Amino acid sequence: MDLGHGKCWDTSKCLSNFIQKDSWKTLLVLAYQSLGVVYGDLSTSPLYVYKSTFAEDIQHSDSNEEIFGVLSFVFWTLTLVPLFKYVFVVLRADDNGEGGTFALYSLICRHAKVSLLPNRQVADEALSTYKTEHPPEKNNNSRVKIYLEKHKGLHTALLILVLLGTCMVIGDGLLTPAISVFSAVSGLELSMSKEHHQYAVIPITCFILVCLFALQHYGTHRVGFFFAPVVLTWLLCISALGLYNIIHWNPHVYQALSPYYMFKFLKKTRKGGWMSLGGILLCITGSEAMFADLGHFSYAAIQIAFTFLVYPALILAYMGQAAYLSRHHGNSNHIGFYISVPEKLRLPVLIIAILSSVVGSQAIISGTFSIINQSQSLGCFPKVKVVHTSDEIHGQIYIPEINWILMVLCIAVTIGFRDTKHMGNASGLAVMTVMLVTTCLTSLVIILCWNKPPIVALAFLLFFGSVELLYFSASLTKFTEGAWLPILLAFFLMTIMFVWHYATIKKYEFDLHNKVSLDWLLALGPSLGIARVPGIGLVFTDLTSGIPANFSRFVTNLPAFHRILVFVCVKSVPVPYVPPAERYLVGRVGPPSHRSYRCIVRYGYRDVHQDVDSFETELVARLADFINYDWHRAHGTNSCTEDDASRSNESSSEYRLAVIGTTPFSGTPAYEIEETVQQASVSGGFSTAESMAEVIEMEPIFQRRVRFAIDDDPQSDMHLQLKEELEDLFAAQQAGTAFILGHSHVQAKKGSSLLKRLAINFGYNFLGRNCRGPDVALKVPPGSLLEVGMVYVL
């Protein structure tokens, strides 16, 4: 079912319309709710930034130049990256209200022909979500766009860049829970002996992590009601502690905010100071969540929450720790968050810190599920089970296999590293890689989507890119001290994702080159010993035109097919959501007497795919809509009547397709809709990437269940034929539905390179055998499944 679409399919637009009606009240509520979802990770960074920074490369001296220099770096890093870059620039690069790496890639693909997705159609550009708030100018032929579109290698390079960012987000989902919970629990070291502390922190951390991952299947909405209060309490707590430490220990610590202290810090510490930047950058971990979770809130809400609460609270927390440390130089080994907390308050602060770290970890885990689901939708990740944990809140998902893998790896990291230093080095590299990818993609958005001069994009890239490259280079020096983990993980994940995507594209090209002509299908009949059996046959294919080779193989081995034949293509479109009313693109395959149809079902990368029962019911309803519309259009009784020239060559081409939602008719309806709805229709002509004839776009608001009501008093031959076709459809639905899917085995061509043979023969086939097949992903009942064996030689 299409969850969350009952009232408004576009969450961001609903929110913005609502905000206009009840501005400040709604805005403040959204800002408050965003604290728990967006800022949990970022707000817990004071737990480990100073400890990671002073772990090895630099020492805290009596001159305080090191601690003041680190504070200055933290202040300006928080100001430049989360505040200036994300809040004021990147958040504006949304895709219909959605944010994240795939949102940027989607925007770029829609404004320049750089997408590697198969079965693209020009008709997809008519989707309401395909259009942007800042449409490109008609004559927007910038040199950057022309250069990108001309060089096919850049298309692959762009996809690899996106996959790299995706892999690092997944790596962050593994590392953030470990370092956040471990750092919070480490507060016990001040109240326990070293011997007891060693044997207590790791087991407690692992226990909390196991509980955290074990609760994921309940969904965020079940426990999310207390997320915002926990993070708000934590932010107020660190703000109060920061103010107390500033006033009590060093009221002049604000002077260290001057950039001059950064210069003094680097001048004194030199190489050690540069290497310590790998710890300082942890102050901005979680900043990417502001953009990734944009779809759940509004731009203004996230901006207000960060600017007026999160940012000041974090600055006060870091200033307070620096003020305390500037008066305490005894033992550099004890530099950390809890040492600056008054002894009487350490236990309650410890409890709040643990809860906040759990909230922050929850947010990044949910984000990991979301980005894997998006990768899967775009054909860049093997099929995995996706459970939607809320029928009301769109986009809240749980992936069991990924959840347990993350849990095992997270516990392994905790036990293996056993300290904040190594975890911080690993997390820092992952965070900076994601930010660099975002900076590069945003630069392209500035040119291609916002139509700004290239000099503006270049200035953005150079300014923020240089800051992030400085931190990235410092992280790379920690390769042997933990930073190897995200690199190894990214290499492993990118190999999987690229092999899967490459083989998927090659399979599509194989299907495209081996498809069967329409004449072959129309020639099948009793004279060739082919029987038509009762029922509906749904032939699933990636093709948007032509007859797939797996169907010809099916008929060759079993000389019969169903009375109602539907070629179904379930495809992804580079938009976050496809409105339900625009999802189904329906047309005929052959003349009406053949009872064969094509149905293209379009989903966005954040859409919820329908289960098989609701899909079957809705597909039949959409077929009935199309049959009624097509007969009225063909006989000139519909307000959207078109020229029928496209029917003159019925034996050699496919017919027009129509976007079918709930279509209005001026003629006598052949069925009744059980709900009263408002409709609108717009006609237009679109050709597809594979020479489809004509597309009539029907743009209704919503539709529900359809009940057949055949007219008992026909007025013409047209009504008789229409009645007969609808009766055949209804009878076939009663007889049952069969799902015909290809069961593929892939092998590389003879003479292929060793790398290709390894990737195809072993890599892809191994993933295909051990991941969910199409029948499981579609939840097809075993009794209704017909699998056709196919060997793909790529």
CORTA-V312455 format. One record per backbone hydrogen bond with DSSP energy under -1.0 kcal/mol. NH is the residue of the N-H (numbers start at 1). CO is the residue of the C=O. If there is no record, write none. Layout:
nh: <NH	NH>
co: <CO	CO>
This chain:
nh: <3	5	14	15	16	17	18	19	20	21	22	26	27	28	29	30	31	32	33	34	38	43	45	47	48	49	52	53	54	55	64	68	69	70	71	72	73	74	75	76	77	78	79	80	81	83	84	85	86	87	88	90	91	92	93	95	98	104	105	106	107	108	109	110	111	112	114	124	125	126	127	130	140	141	146	147	148	149	150	151	154	156	157	158	159	160	161	162	163	164	165	166	167	168	169	170	171	172	173	175	176	179	180	181	182	183	184	185	186	187	188	189	190	191	197	198	201	204	205	206	207	208	209	210	211	212	213	214	215	216	218	219	224	226	227	230	231	232	233	234	235	236	237	238	239	240	241	242	243	244	245	246	247	248	249	253	255	256	257	258	261	263	264	265	266	267	268	269	270	272	274	275	276	277	278	279	280	281	282	283	284	285	287	290	292	293	294	296	297	302	303	304	305	306	307	308	309	310	311	313	314	315	316	317	318	319	320	321	322	323	324	325	326	327	334	335	340	341	345	349	350	351	352	353	354	355	356	357	358	359	360	361	362	363	364	365	366	367	368	369	370	371	372	373	374	375	376	377	378	379	380	387	389	396	398	403	404	405	406	407	408	409	410	411	412	413	414	415	416	417	418	423	424	425	426	427	428	429	430	431	432	433	434	435	436	437	438	439	440	441	442	443	444	445	446	447	448	449	450	452	456	457	458	459	460	461	462	463	464	465	466	467	468	469	470	471	472	473	474	475	476	477	478	479	481	483	484	485	488	489	490	491	492	493	494	495	496	497	498	499	500	501	502	503	504	505	506	507	508	509	510	511	512	513	514	516	521	522	523	524	528	529	530	531	533	536	537	538	539	540	541	547	552	553	554	555	556	557	558	560	561	563	564	565	566	567	568	569	571	573	575	582	583	585	586	587	589	594	595	597	598	599	600	601	602	603	605	606	607	615	616	617	618	619	620	621	622	623	624	625	626	627	628	629	630	631	632	633	634	635	636	637	641	647	648	652	655	657	658	659	660	672	674	682	691	696	701	707	720	721	722	723	724	725	726	727	728	729	730	731	732	733	734	735	736	738	739	740	741	743	745	747	752	757	758	759	760	761	763	764	765	766	767	768	769	770	771	772	777	778	780	784	785	786	788	790	792	794>
co: <1	2	10	11	12	13	14	15	16	17	18	22	23	24	25	26	27	28	29	30	34	39	42	44	45	45	48	49	50	52	61	64	65	66	67	68	69	70	71	72	73	74	75	76	77	78	79	80	81	82	83	85	86	89	90	98	95	100	101	102	103	104	105	106	107	108	112	121	122	123	124	127	137	139	142	143	144	145	146	147	151	152	153	154	155	156	157	158	159	160	161	162	163	164	165	166	167	168	169	171	172	175	176	177	178	179	180	181	182	184	185	186	187	188	193	194	197	200	201	202	203	204	205	206	207	208	209	210	211	213	215	216	220	223	224	226	227	228	229	230	231	232	233	234	235	236	237	238	239	240	241	242	243	244	245	250	252	253	254	255	258	259	260	261	262	263	264	265	266	269	270	271	272	274	275	276	276	277	279	280	281	282	284	287	288	289	291	293	294	298	299	300	301	302	303	304	305	305	306	309	310	311	312	313	314	315	316	317	318	319	320	321	322	324	331	332	337	338	342	345	346	347	348	349	350	351	352	353	354	355	356	357	358	359	360	361	362	363	364	365	366	367	368	369	370	371	372	373	374	376	375	398	396	393	387	399	400	401	402	403	404	405	406	407	408	409	410	411	412	413	414	419	420	421	422	423	424	425	426	427	428	429	430	431	432	433	434	435	436	437	438	439	440	441	442	443	444	445	445	446	453	453	454	455	456	457	458	459	460	461	462	463	464	465	466	467	468	469	470	471	472	473	475	476	478	478	479	482	484	485	486	487	488	489	490	491	492	493	494	495	496	497	498	499	500	501	502	503	504	505	506	507	508	509	510	547	517	518	519	521	525	526	525	559	561	736	564	738	566	740	568	516	548	549	550	551	552	553	554	558	531	533	535	595	537	597	539	599	601	603	573	579	580	600	658	598	596	591	592	565	587	567	585	569	583	571	575	576	604	611	612	613	614	615	616	617	618	619	620	621	622	623	624	625	626	627	628	629	630	631	633	632	638	644	645	649	588	694	586	696	584	707	705	697	688	657	678	672	716	717	718	719	720	721	722	723	724	725	726	727	728	729	730	731	732	536	784	538	786	788	790	792	749	753	754	755	756	757	758	759	760	762	763	764	765	766	767	383	773	774	775	781	782	739	741	743	745	747>
